[in-house]
């Protein structure tokens, strides 16, 4: 498939057919990787790195935000 490079403000861009975007589940404002390999431009979907719960909290040194609470008496029409 050929695509034409067109002026877009101070930059240039190409249009990607909606059929390709749909088949790859790419939406407006998604982030893509763009690389040059000799005479080729390679556009790819970045791999999502899986982060464990331990890794997510590794640098967290804040206070524990969980508070004690009680199941107070009903105040309205809620049913317990």
Buried (B, 14 or more C-beta within 10 A) or exposed (E): EEEEEEEEEEEEEEEBEEEEEEEEEBEEEEEEEEEEEEEEEEEEEEEEEEEEEEEEEEEEEEEEEEEEEEEEEEEEEEEE
